[in-house]
């Protein structure tokens, strides 16, 4: 009998990505809107491999992160998660960056955390089963090495984006490349995330989609909106009127928050075969050759020692980017052009 996509994803998740072993424990947090056929497949694969697995189900929460904790028995959930090896965050909103997440990730030193929210299995299959993991690991490791040995990173696009920032090697470079075998925070592949040195980003971000409050876009535009950045802070938003109006109104709610408009990260999407905006945040962040700029909150785990605390985090999507590390051209119009990078990328897709 042919295996289902749920089964393919579950085997990839448990055996290839998390690399769970006999005797380990997996917790899955979920709510009423989670993708339960997929969660049952995880449970089946765990059971067959003598891995203990528990699904913690609550009512659907009203929002993400800290807002998602409203329906969760926080103390009990926190203590449960302190005593497992892996955690799949499969609730419809996700607990990432909430108080439970921050506590567990700081204090459970063996934790491998994977955020999937309630993504449909077709999307999970595309993200977890479409590339050769060894090549993706090689590519992202090369990007990280080159970035950390550089002084600056520049991101441009034909939409009018042109922004440069200084590298801070103390900030964490996260890579969702298919290897989630060591303790840490992971999201679906494939991407690499860079956190600029604070107050050094200068230039213009040109974006086509904005995610501020949910997995569906708050705005999606045929023409770019522009976020003008000086010393790491967004100082002006113009361009596409719908997007500019939305963001300007959004930030009115956070005038008290000194970090609300500060650049948080730039995530480079590396998911093969994903080349257009699909109006779903988790997969749009991973569009091959696109940038997802984050603005607002950064965890202290990613930007030690204090992070960049804020009550808001907005992501904006920028397709077909050009990347330079110092003066070295790595990617142009969404494709790797540097020979060393291109050779790996060309061999990556299944």
N, C-alpha and C positions, 0 to 999 in steps of 0.2 A: 504494500500500500504506500502511495506517495505521501511524503511528509507534508504537513501543512506549513504555511508561512509562520504561524505561531510557534511551531516546533523548531523551525530553522532559527528563528530569532532567539528562542529560549536557549538552544544549544550554544549559539554564538555568545550570548550574554553570559551564561553561567560558566561555560568551559573555556572559551577563547578570550573573552574580555576580562571578566572578573577573576578567571582562573581559580574558581573555588575548588576546594579539596574536601575529601571525606572527613567528616567530623566538624567542619566549619558550620557557622550559623548565618542565615540570611533573614533579614526583616524587610517586608514590603509594606510601605505605608500607602493607603488607598482611601478613596471615598466613593460615594454612590455613583459618581460619573466616571470612574476608572474603567480601563479596558480589561475587564475580568477574564475573557477568554485567553488573553496573553498572560495574565498573572497566573492563571491555572497552569499554563504551559511551563512557566518558571518553576512552579511548585512540583510539577511532575518530574522535570529534569533533576531538580534537587533531590527528590525522594529516590530516584533511580541511582543517584550517585552518593547516597547516604550523607546528604547535606541537610541539616535541619532548616526548615523554612516556615515562617509564620507571616500571614497577611493581616495587617492591622487596618480595619475598615472603620471609617467614621462617616458622619453626614457631610455632604458637599459644603465646603466653606464659602464665604462671600468674597474672598480675595486671595492674593498670593502672599507668600512669605509670612510675615508676622500676622497678616489678616487671615491666613490659612490655619492658624493655630486656634482660632475661635471655637472650632468644633472638635478639637483634639484634647483628650485628657493629658495635659502637658507634662505633669510630673511623672506619671506612669510611663508615658511614651518615651520621655527622655531617659529614664532608668532602663527601660527595655533596650533602647538603642545603644546604651553604654555597654551592653553585654553581648553584642553580636559582632561578626567580622565584616559583613557587608550589608548595605542598605540601598534598596531600590526605592526612590521617591516617585511613586506612581499615582499620586493624587492629581485631580484635575487642575489644581492651582499650584501645587508644589510648596514645600517647606523651606526651600533654599533661602539662605540669609535671614531666616527667622531666628528667634531666641533658642528654640530646640536645636536647630541645625548648628548654630554658632557654638553652643555648649558642647554638643556631642563631638563635633569635629575638632574642638580644642582639647578635649579630655579623653576621648577614645582613640588612643594612638594607633590602633590596628584597623581603624575603620576605612573601608573602601565604599565611597558614596557615589551612587549613579542616579542622576536625575533623568527621568523619562516622561514625567507627568502622565497624561492619559492619551499619548499619541496612538493613532490607529496603527494596526499591525503593518499595513502596506508601507507607511512611512518608516517604521522601525526596521522593516526588511531592507528598504533602500539605504538606510543609514548604517546598519550593522552587517550587511551581507553583500556589499557591492564592490569591495576593494580588497587588495592583498594587505593584510595588517602589517607584515614585515616591511613593505615598501612605504606605507604611511608613517610608520615609526621612524624609518630612515629619513624621510622627507622632513618631518616635523623636528627631529633632532638636529638636522642640518640648519633649519631655519632658526631654531633656538640658539645654536652655537654661533651662527653668523650675527644674529641680533645682539647677543651678549658681548660680542667682541667689537661692536660698532659704538659710535658715539651718538648717532642720530638715526631716526627712521622717518622717512617721508612717504606720504600716501597721496596719490593723485588720481584723477579720473577725467574722462572727456566731458563729464557733467559740470566741471569747473572746480572740483575738489583739489586743494593743494595745501597740505598741512604737514608741519614738521615738529617733532618733539625730541627731547634728549632721552637717552637710555639710562635707566636706573637699575643696575644689576641686582639690587637688593629686593626689587619687586618680583613677585612670582610670575613665571611664564608657564601658563597652564596649556596642556596639549591633550585634546581629545582625539587620540590617534589609533584607538583599538586596544591599547594596553592599559588596563585598569587593575593590574595585578599587585600594586603596592599601595599602601595607605594614601588616601587623598580624596579630592573632590573631582568627579567626572560627570560630563554630560554626553549626550549622543555624539558620535564622531560625524564629520571630521572637521577639526578646526585647531587653530593655535591663537592664544590670547596674550596680548602685550599690554602692560600697564605703564604708561609714560611716567617719567619723572615729574612730580607735581609742579605745577605752575610753569612748565616749559613748552607746552603745545601752543603753536601760533600758526594761524592760517584760516582756511575755510573748509568746512565739511559740506559736501553736496549729497543729499539723501533723497530716496524715493519712497521709503516706507518708515513709519514711526510706530513703535510699540512702547506704550507707557503704562497700560493698566491691565492688559490681558494678552492671551495668545493670538487673538485676532488683531490686525493692524488698526490703530486709531486713525491713521491716514495712509492713503496709497495714491501716489500721484504720477502722472505721465511726464510732468516737468519737475526738475529738482527744486527742493527747498535748500536754503543755505544757512548754515550755522557759523557765524563768524567768531573765531576764538582768539583771545589774547591772554597770554600768560596763564594758559590752562583753563580759562573760564569763557563760557559762551557769553558774548557781549551784545549780539544782535542776531535776530532770526528774520530772514526775508525769503524772497523767491516765491515758490508756489504758495498762493494765498491761503488755501485751505489748511495746509500743513503749518505755515507760519502762524496763522490765527490760533490753531489748536495748541501749538507749543507755547506761544506767548500767554495764552489763557491758563494753560497747565501750570506754568511757572509762577503765575500770580498767586497760586495757592501756597507757594513755598518761598515767599519773599523773606521769611524769617530764617531760612535755612542757608547758611553760608556756602555749603557744598553742593547745593541742588544743581547748579549750572557748571560744576567743575568736571572736566574730562576724566572719565574713569578708566576706560580701556579701549583698545581697538582689537577686535577679534577678526581673524582672516579665515573665511570659509574655504574648506578643502574637500567637500563631498563630491566625488566624481558623479557625473551625469546630472547633477543639480545645477541648473544654469539660469533659472528665472525665478522671480518672486512668486511664491505660492500662497501668500497671505496667511501664513502660520509661522509664528515667531521662531520656534525651535528649529525648523528646517530652513527658514529664510536666513537665519544667522549662519548657516553652513553652506550657502550657495558658493559654488566653486569660483574662486577669484573675486569674491565680494568682501567688503568690509562691514562689520557691525560695530559702530562706535557706541560706547556706553557713556552716559552722563549721570553723575550723582554718586550714589553709594558705592564704596569699595570696602570689602571686609579687611580687617586687620590681618587675617591669615594670608591675604594676597598682597597687601601693602603694609608690611611691618614698619614700625611697631603699633601704630594707632589706626591704620586704615584711613578711609575718607568717609566718615559717617554722614549719612543723609537719610531723610525720610522718603526720598524718591530715587528711582533709577530708570532712566529712559534709554531705549536702544533704537538706533536709526540705521537703516540698511542702505548701503551704497554699492551698486553693482559695478563689475568690470574695472577693478582698480589697478593702478600701477604702484609698485613698491620699490623703494630704494633704501638700502642699509648704507649709511654714509652716501657715497657716490656710486655704489654698486647697484646696477639695475637687476632686480631679481624677477619681477613679474611686470608684464605690460598688458593693459587692457584685459585683465583677468586670466592671463596665461603665463606660465613660467617661461622665461626666455633665457635666463642664465644657464649655460650648458650643464653644469653640475646638478642644478635643481631640475631642469627639464628632463634629463635622462631618467631620474627616479620617478617623476610624475608620469611620464609616458608608460612606465612599466607597472603602474599602480592599479589600474582598473582591471577588474575581473572580466 
